[in-house]
Amino acid sequence: MQDKPKAMVLASFAADSLALGVHWIYNTNVIDKKFGRVERFFKPERPTYHPTKDLGEFTHYGDQSLILLESVCACSGFDLSDFSDRWQKLFATYDGYVDGATKATLENLASGKTPAESGSGSDDLAGASRIAALVYRYHNDLPALIAGARAQTAFTHHHEAVVESAAFFAAITDQILTGASPTAAIEQTLKEIQHSESMRAWIQMGLASIAQNSRQAISEFGQMCEIQAAFPSVIHLIAKYETDLQTALIENGMAGGDSAGRGLLVGMVLGAHLGLEAIPPEWLQDMKARKNIVDMLQRIDEGLGR
């Protein structure tokens, strides 16, 4: 198992666990007073969107990312039908938070729509944030990677910009695993792949903001889940902390709002760039699903003869 692909997946999940305790707290003064600097995992304190979760577990985003990894491992690749079945089983008995995109997708499936038709119209970037398992499986097979990233996103978030963003982050992470820096990969992908004017603007906004304090930059972009706020915030964090995964994810949590949705992508990209040594050991030790994740990555490798 190679160091950087493994780090890519583990850092993405670690980012979600790190954000769990402060997720969707928009008042940063509350974060400062209740948690101080978000340098370690916290058990969510009431009032919270995740009262059933414990320290080292995942938000509902991370839980869906884990389901995707399980599906990729079981099928030796991406299979939308299998992912849909596992995803529906997760939410049939789920005791965590169920967001609007999930509720709408479940309703669409119950009405007879297929997994290819079931996606909500949500413009939350988190629908595109689950893709680390796909990058791990399809590294060096960009067409298959892009197809899988788009399909898994559209399954729950059938929104053009969100689906496009999944393809974008998959493409840059694939380049990073071949040795490109995150900033270079972003700029190269902009040249090679046609993107919407909105996405180009969000990328430029994020890159132009790196001299700013992260809390201020993300406040100006918007702390919320919607792509027009979350996308430039992710680019800001990746570019500003290109050589410092730990600080990137801490500052992400300190900025408030949808830190879990942003963090899954920031962790994936910077983990791919910086490797396992960039992830604080205590984050890996405290992640309850770590052994399961590593075991599944190993089985993927064995299935591919890596």
CORBEL-V39988 format. One record per backbone hydrogen bond with DSSP energy under -0.5 kcal/mol. NH is the residue of the N-H (numbers start at 1). CO is the residue of the C=O. If there is no record, write none. Layout:
# CORBEL-V39988
nh:NH co:CO
nh:NH co:CO
This chain:
# CORBEL-V39988
nh:6 co:2
nh:7 co:3
nh:8 co:4
nh:9 co:5
nh:10 co:6
nh:11 co:7
nh:12 co:8
nh:13 co:9
nh:14 co:10
nh:15 co:11
nh:16 co:12
nh:17 co:13
nh:18 co:14
nh:19 co:15
nh:20 co:16
nh:21 co:17
nh:22 co:19
nh:23 co:19
nh:23 co:20
nh:24 co:257
nh:25 co:22
nh:26 co:24
nh:28 co:26
nh:30 co:27
nh:31 co:27
nh:32 co:28
nh:33 co:29
nh:34 co:30
nh:35 co:31
nh:36 co:31
nh:36 co:32
nh:39 co:37
nh:53 co:50
nh:57 co:54
nh:63 co:59
nh:64 co:60
nh:65 co:61
nh:66 co:62
nh:67 co:63
nh:68 co:64
nh:69 co:65
nh:70 co:66
nh:71 co:67
nh:72 co:68
nh:73 co:69
nh:74 co:70
nh:75 co:71
nh:76 co:72
nh:77 co:72
nh:83 co:79
nh:84 co:80
nh:85 co:81
nh:86 co:82
nh:87 co:83
nh:88 co:84
nh:89 co:85
nh:90 co:86
nh:91 co:87
nh:92 co:88
nh:93 co:89
nh:93 co:90
nh:99 co:97
nh:103 co:99
nh:104 co:100
nh:105 co:101
nh:106 co:102
nh:107 co:103
nh:108 co:104
nh:109 co:105
nh:110 co:106
nh:111 co:107
nh:112 co:109
nh:113 co:108
nh:117 co:114
nh:118 co:114
nh:120 co:156
nh:125 co:225
nh:127 co:124
nh:128 co:125
nh:129 co:126
nh:131 co:128
nh:133 co:130
nh:134 co:131
nh:135 co:131
nh:136 co:132
nh:137 co:133
nh:138 co:134
nh:139 co:135
nh:141 co:138
nh:145 co:141
nh:146 co:142
nh:147 co:143
nh:148 co:144
nh:149 co:145
nh:150 co:146
nh:151 co:147
nh:152 co:148
nh:153 co:149
nh:154 co:150
nh:155 co:151
nh:156 co:152
nh:156 co:153
nh:157 co:153
nh:158 co:120
nh:159 co:157
nh:163 co:159
nh:164 co:160
nh:165 co:161
nh:166 co:162
nh:167 co:163
nh:168 co:164
nh:169 co:165
nh:170 co:166
nh:171 co:167
nh:172 co:168
nh:173 co:169
nh:174 co:170
nh:175 co:171
nh:176 co:172
nh:177 co:173
nh:178 co:174
nh:178 co:175
nh:179 co:176
nh:180 co:175
nh:185 co:181
nh:186 co:182
nh:187 co:183
nh:188 co:184
nh:189 co:185
nh:190 co:186
nh:191 co:187
nh:192 co:188
nh:193 co:189
nh:200 co:196
nh:201 co:197
nh:202 co:198
nh:203 co:199
nh:204 co:200
nh:205 co:201
nh:206 co:202
nh:207 co:203
nh:208 co:204
nh:209 co:205
nh:209 co:206
nh:210 co:207
nh:212 co:209
nh:217 co:213
nh:218 co:214
nh:219 co:215
nh:220 co:216
nh:221 co:217
nh:222 co:218
nh:227 co:123
nh:229 co:226
nh:230 co:226
nh:231 co:227
nh:233 co:229
nh:234 co:230
nh:235 co:231
nh:236 co:232
nh:237 co:233
nh:238 co:234
nh:239 co:235
nh:240 co:236
nh:241 co:237
nh:242 co:239
nh:244 co:241
nh:248 co:244
nh:249 co:245
nh:250 co:246
nh:251 co:247
nh:252 co:248
nh:253 co:249
nh:254 co:250
nh:255 co:251
nh:256 co:253
nh:257 co:25
nh:258 co:223
nh:259 co:257
nh:262 co:258
nh:263 co:259
nh:264 co:260
nh:265 co:261
nh:265 co:262
nh:266 co:262
nh:267 co:263
nh:268 co:264
nh:269 co:265
nh:270 co:266
nh:271 co:267
nh:272 co:268
nh:273 co:269
nh:274 co:270
nh:275 co:271
nh:278 co:275
nh:279 co:276
nh:280 co:278
nh:283 co:280
nh:284 co:280
nh:285 co:281
nh:286 co:282
nh:287 co:283
nh:288 co:56
nh:288 co:286
nh:289 co:56
nh:290 co:287
nh:293 co:289
nh:294 co:290
nh:295 co:291
nh:296 co:292
nh:297 co:293
nh:298 co:294
nh:299 co:295
nh:300 co:296
nh:301 co:297
nh:302 co:298
nh:303 co:299
nh:304 co:300
nh:305 co:301
nh:305 co:302
nh:306 co:301
